[in-house]
Structure formats: structure tokens, C-alpha cells
Amino acid sequence: MQKSSSASSLGLGGLDLTQTFFKPIQNTAPPSPTKRHTKISVIGVGNVGMAIAQTILTQDLADEIALVDAKADKLRGEMLDLQHAAAFLPRTKIHASVDYSVTVGSDLCIVTAGARQLPGESRLNLLQRNVDMFTSIIPPLAKYSPNTILLIVSNPVDILTYVAWKLSKFPSNRLIGSGTNLDSSRFRFLIADHLDVNAQDVQAFIVGEHGDSSVALWSSISVGGVPVLSFLEKEQISYEKETLENIHKAVANSAYEVISLKGYTSWAIGYSVANLARSILRDQRKIHPVSVFAKGLHGIDGGDVFFSLPAQLGRSGVLGVPNIHLTDEEAQRLRDSAKTLLEIQSQLGV
């Protein structure tokens, strides 16, 4: 399939009308060299990839979007469908191709390609099918955009972020996994629902593996700046630890519930990833719980591993990881989560 894009050629022989339709004014200067052109590439145009692309478009996060997929007909159809909405969207050039050269010069490459998660299937069971796929995705992205930031969304996201790091040979700050950014959003929603407050007023993180061994940081949860557990203890208000665990379990099962009902997840992850793209490309320096290179942090020293920790994101990727306080129990669960991922990685031979 040939590269397709938004075009300005109309008329016989593909005549470019831009030179005749507009008359130049006199005494002009060339465009400012400081004006930044932002390009995002999305790899994989399944439900998740298109939800991300659509959200990026509506939020005006890029001047140019490149779509890549192995299925040429679906790829072209998705591109045309987005292009036909041009009158309702901010001006963005949209390209599509099965050839990775279309991604050249990308500021951010978002990888969503992978086998669809089946109802009841653990994210870790997706691993082997997706690792093989990454060997044909990551090297060409690194070739055509050597200075890009790779944002991995495919599951199991922590291990595939590690695989992408090894295959790309990029510095660790330019590898980010979507990790528990969405899990933490679900967590904040459930806590807000229990307390009848706005979720934006809740600060709460799920860390570790994006999956079965994730860790809820109950000790650092605050609502409106008030540490919740410290407040309950100070006011001598009793609470059941089982209640807390049930909320965490509800977070862990949220994706599985959506998949069992509609067959896949898409909109929430679309908003989550667009939120990360905004923080990165606009140098927002916001804190997000995302999958980062975690070796040397919180006692993680068993090997190279990526998993979610609160991290500051900006134009160069991961700017740093705040030194959050963990209880002994939380720290141990985090190390156990790392051990789970390291054991699986040891079988990959990447």
C-alpha cells in the first residue's frame, strides 16, 4: 500500500492549486525557525490505537499524525474516516502506511499493536505473542525517528516496555509504558465514589506491575490535601483493611469486566494515553504513574526492570521519579511485583 495523506492536489494531473489560489503579499519573511511542528505516530489501528488517535486529534496535540498497521485496507479506511471529519477538527495532517518510513521524524511513537486480550486472559499470557511482533516494530521506529520518545501501550505493558528498550537501544528516559496511569484513574474514581467527592480532588496511585501484582499505595492517599488513613487514625475512626483490599481488587478487575461486556477496552485508555502525550510534548512536568526504568529505586536491584512508579514527564521523557514514602508492607509488595516481572523476563532471551 502506498503512503496516503491529506493532499492539496486537485484538478487534472494532480495540479497543486495552493500556488494559484492564494496570492502572496509583499515584504514577507520566511516562517519562524522556532515554530515547532509536532508529529505523533500511532502503531496499530485497532480499537485502542484509534481511540488514542481520535483523542489526540480532538485535543489538538499534534500537527501531524502517522498511522501504521499491517492490515492495509483497514488502515486506509481508518485514515479516510478521520480525514473526512477535518471540518470538525483542528487542522492536522493525517498519513497512513504499512511502511514505517511514514513515521520519520516523529516526536512521539505510541505502540498499541498486539494480540487482543481475551476475556479472563491475564495480561502476562499475552507476552509471547507480542514479543515476536515487537521485533518487527521497534527497530524501524528507532531507525526513522532516532530522537523520538517511545510510549508503549501494548500488553503486558511493563515487559514490552523493557523489550522495546532493549530493541531500540534508546536511553531509559525515552522509554515509557502507559503502565498504571489508567489503573490509578480507576482507583481515584472508586475512592471518590466512596467519599462522594470529585475524582480530581483525590491523589492516589497504583504502582508496580500493570496487572495481578499491582500495589495500591494506601499510605499516600489524600483527598483535598488531607491524608486519608492518617486522618482516620487521628480521629479514631475504624476501618476494615478488607474494605481497602476490595477497592484495589475492583481496580484490578475493571478492565476484565469491560472486556467481558463489550469485548475490548478503548475509550478510557485513549484518554489516558492522550493525557500522557500532552504532558510529554507540552513539557507539562506533571506526575503520572507510568512504567519506567525502576532498577535502583525502592530497593529494586535484581535486574533491569520497568514498572509503574509516579514519574515526572516532560519533553525529554521521564524527568525523574519522586521519592515517595512507602510503608514496609508496600515496599515489600513492590519488590515482589518486580520479582514477578524479572522471572518472566529471564525466559525471553531478549
C-alpha positions in Angstrom: 0.0 0.0 0.0 1.4 3.4 -0.9 1.6 6.2 1.6 -1.6 8.1 1.8 -2.1 11.5 3.3 -4.1 14.7 3.4 -3.5 16.3 0.0 -3.8 19.8 -1.6 -3.7 18.4 -5.2 -6.9 18.9 -7.2 -7.7 19.1 -10.9 -6.2 17.4 -14.0 -2.9 15.8 -13.4 -3.0 16.4 -9.7 -2.5 20.2 -10.2 -1.3 21.9 -7.0 -3.8 24.8 -6.6 -2.2 26.3 -3.5 0.2 28.4 -5.6 -2.7 29.8 -7.8 -5.5 30.0 -5.2 -3.5 32.3 -2.9 -1.7 35.5 -3.8 1.5 36.2 -1.8 1.8 39.6 -0.1 4.9 41.7 -0.4 7.8 42.2 2.0 7.3 38.9 3.8 9.7 36.9 5.9 10.2 33.1 6.0 8.4 31.1 8.7 10.0 31.4 12.1 12.6 28.6 12.7 11.4 28.5 16.3 7.9 27.3 15.4 7.7 23.7 16.5 6.0 21.1 14.3 4.8 18.2 16.4 4.4 14.7 14.9 2.9 11.7 16.6 2.9 8.2 15.2 0.4 5.5 16.3 1.3 1.9 15.6 -1.7 -0.3 15.4 -5.1 0.9 14.3 -7.2 -1.5 16.4 -9.8 -0.2 18.9 -7.2 1.1 21.3 -5.0 2.7 18.6 -7.9 4.5 17.0 -9.3 5.7 20.4 -5.9 7.2 21.1 -5.6 8.8 17.6 -9.1 10.2 17.8 -8.5 11.7 21.3 -5.2 13.2 20.2 -7.0 14.8 17.2 -9.8 16.3 19.2 -7.4 17.6 21.9 -5.2 19.3 19.2 -2.0 17.7 20.4 -0.2 17.2 17.1 0.3 19.0 13.8 0.8 15.6 12.1 -0.3 12.1 12.8 1.1 8.9 11.1 -0.8 5.7 11.4 0.9 2.3 10.8 -0.7 -1.2 10.7 -0.2 -4.5 8.9 -3.7 -4.5 7.5 -3.6 -2.1 4.5 -7.4 -1.9 3.8 -8.4 -1.3 7.4 -5.5 1.2 7.8 -6.7 3.3 4.7 -10.3 3.1 5.8 -9.4 4.5 9.3 -7.3 7.2 7.8 -10.1 8.3 5.4 -12.7 8.2 8.2 -10.6 10.6 10.2 -9.8 12.8 7.3 -13.5 13.2 6.4 -14.0 14.8 9.8 -11.5 17.5 9.0 -14.2 20.3 9.0 -14.9 19.5 12.7 -11.4 19.1 14.0 -8.2 21.2 14.5 -6.0 21.2 11.3 -3.9 18.1 11.5 -2.2 16.2 8.6 -3.0 12.5 8.7 -0.9 9.9 7.0 -1.2 6.1 6.8 1.1 3.4 5.5 2.2 -0.2 6.1 5.7 1.1 5.6 7.4 2.5 8.7 9.1 5.3 6.7 5.8 7.2 7.2 6.8 7.7 10.9 10.1 9.5 10.0 10.8 12.5 12.3 8.2 11.6 15.0 8.4 13.3 18.3 6.4 10.6 20.0 5.7 7.0 18.8 2.8 5.3 20.5 2.8 1.5 20.1 -0.6 -0.2 20.6 -0.1 -3.2 18.2 -0.6 -6.6 19.7 -2.9 -9.5 20.1 -6.3 -8.6 21.6 -6.7 -9.6 25.2 -9.3 -12.3 25.6 -12.0 -12.4 28.3 -10.4 -13.7 31.5 -6.9 -13.8 30.0 -4.1 -12.5 32.2 -2.0 -9.7 30.6 1.1 -11.8 31.2 -0.4 -14.6 29.0 -0.2 -12.2 26.0 3.5 -11.9 26.3 5.0 -14.4 23.9 2.6 -13.5 21.1 3.5 -9.8 21.4 7.3 -10.1 22.0 7.8 -11.6 18.5 5.7 -8.7 17.0 7.9 -6.1 18.7 11.0 -7.4 16.9 9.5 -6.1 13.6 8.1 -2.8 15.1 10.6 -1.2 17.4 13.8 -1.3 15.2 12.2 0.6 12.2 10.7 3.2 14.6 14.2 3.7 16.1 15.7 3.9 12.6 13.3 6.5 11.2 13.0 8.6 14.4 16.2 8.2 16.4 15.3 11.0 18.8 11.7 10.0 19.4 10.1 9.0 22.7 8.5 5.5 22.7 5.3 5.2 24.6 4.3 1.6 24.9 0.6 0.7 25.4 0.5 -3.0 24.2 0.1 -5.6 27.0 1.8 -6.9 29.1 3.0 -3.3 29.0 5.8 -3.5 31.6 7.6 -6.3 29.9 7.0 -5.0 26.4 8.4 -1.6 27.5 11.5 -3.5 28.7 11.6 -5.4 25.3 11.2 -2.1 23.4 14.1 -0.6 25.5 16.4 -3.5 24.6 15.4 -3.5 20.9 15.6 0.3 20.4 18.8 0.8 22.4 17.4 4.2 23.5 18.3 5.8 26.8 15.9 4.7 29.5 14.3 8.2 29.9 12.9 7.9 26.3 11.0 4.6 27.1 7.7 5.0 28.9 4.9 2.4 29.4 1.3 3.5 29.9 1.5 1.4 33.0 -0.9 2.1 35.8 -1.9 5.6 34.7 -5.4 4.2 33.9 -5.4 1.9 36.9 -4.7 4.9 39.1 -7.6 6.8 37.4 -9.9 4.0 38.2 -8.6 3.9 41.7 -9.2 7.6 42.2 -12.8 7.2 40.7 -13.6 4.4 43.2 -12.3 6.3 46.2 -14.1 9.5 45.1 -17.3 7.4 44.7 -16.9 6.1 48.2 -16.4 9.6 49.6 -18.8 11.4 47.3 -16.1 13.9 46.1 -14.7 14.8 42.7 -12.1 12.4 41.5 -9.8 15.3 40.6 -9.5 16.1 44.3 -8.2 12.6 45.1 -4.5 11.9 44.9 -3.9 8.1 44.8 -1.5 5.8 43.0 -1.4 2.2 41.9 2.2 1.2 41.3 4.2 -1.9 40.3 3.0 -4.2 37.5 0.1 -3.2 35.4 -1.7 -6.4 36.3 -2.2 -9.0 39.0 0.7 -8.0 41.3 0.0 -4.2 41.3 0.3 -2.3 44.6 -2.1 0.2 46.0 -0.3 3.0 47.9 -2.9 3.5 50.6 -0.5 5.3 52.9 -0.1 8.2 50.5 -3.8 8.7 49.5 -5.1 12.2 50.1 -8.4 14.0 49.4 -8.3 17.7 49.2 -4.7 17.6 50.6 -5.8 15.6 53.7 -4.0 12.2 54.1 -7.0 9.8 54.4 -5.6 7.0 56.6 -3.8 9.4 58.9 -7.0 11.4 59.3 -9.0 8.2 60.2 -6.4 7.2 62.8 -6.2 10.6 64.3 -10.0 10.8 64.6 -10.0 7.2 65.9 -12.3 6.2 63.1 -12.1 2.5 62.5 -11.9 0.9 59.0 -11.6 -2.6 57.7 -8.5 -3.4 55.8 -10.7 -5.8 53.8 -12.6 -2.8 52.5 -9.4 -1.3 51.2 -8.4 -4.6 49.5 -11.8 -4.9 47.9 -11.4 -1.4 46.3 -8.0 -2.5 45.0 -9.5 -5.7 43.6 -12.2 -3.7 41.9 -9.5 -1.7 40.2 -7.6 -4.8 39.1 -10.8 -6.4 37.7 -12.1 -3.2 36.0 -10.5 -4.0 32.6 -11.6 -7.6 32.7 -15.2 -6.5 33.4 -15.2 -4.1 30.4 -13.7 -6.8 28.2 -16.4 -9.3 29.2 -19.1 -6.8 28.5 -18.0 -5.2 25.2 -15.1 -7.4 24.1 -12.3 -4.8 24.5 -11.3 -1.6 26.2 -10.7 1.6 24.3 -12.1 4.9 25.4 -10.5 5.1 28.9 -7.1 4.1 27.6 -7.5 6.5 24.7 -8.0 9.4 27.2 -5.2 8.1 29.4 -2.6 7.9 26.7 -3.6 11.3 25.2 -3.1 12.7 28.7 0.4 11.3 28.8 1.1 12.7 25.3 0.1 16.1 26.4 2.4 16.1 29.4 5.3 14.9 27.3 5.0 17.0 24.2 4.0 20.2 26.0 6.6 19.7 28.7 4.0 19.9 31.4 6.2 18.2 34.0 3.2 16.5 35.6 3.4 13.4 37.8 2.0 10.3 36.3 2.1 6.6 37.4 3.8 5.1 34.4 6.1 2.2 33.6 9.7 3.5 33.9 13.2 2.0 34.4 13.0 1.1 38.1 16.3 -0.5 38.8 17.9 1.1 41.9 14.6 2.6 43.1 12.9 1.4 46.3 15.3 -1.5 46.8 14.8 -2.9 43.3 18.2 -4.4 42.5 17.5 -7.8 41.0 18.0 -6.7 37.4 16.7 -4.3 34.7 13.0 -3.9 35.0 10.3 -1.5 34.0 7.2 -1.0 36.1 5.0 1.8 37.3 6.1 4.5 39.7 4.9 8.1 40.0 7.2 9.9 37.4 7.6 13.4 36.2 7.1 13.6 32.4 8.3 16.3 30.1 9.7 17.0 26.6 12.7 14.6 27.2 10.5 11.8 28.5 11.0 10.7 32.1 12.5 13.7 34.0 12.6 12.0 37.4 10.8 9.8 40.0 9.7 11.5 43.3 11.0 9.9 46.4 7.6 8.8 47.8 7.3 7.3 51.2 6.3 3.6 51.3 5.3 1.6 54.3 7.4 -1.6 54.8 4.4 -3.7 53.5 4.1 -1.5 50.4 7.8 -1.7 49.7 7.9 -5.4 50.0 4.9 -5.8 47.7 6.6 -3.6 45.2 9.8 -5.8 45.3 7.6 -8.8 44.9 6.0 -7.2 41.9 9.4 -6.6 40.4 10.4 -10.2 41.1 7.4 -11.4 39.2 8.3 -9.4 36.1 12.0 -10.3 36.3 11.2 -14.0 36.4 9.2 -13.8 33.3 11.8 -11.6 31.5 14.5 -14.1 32.2 12.7 -16.5 29.9 12.6 -14.1 26.9 16.2 -14.1 25.8 15.9 -10.5 24.5 
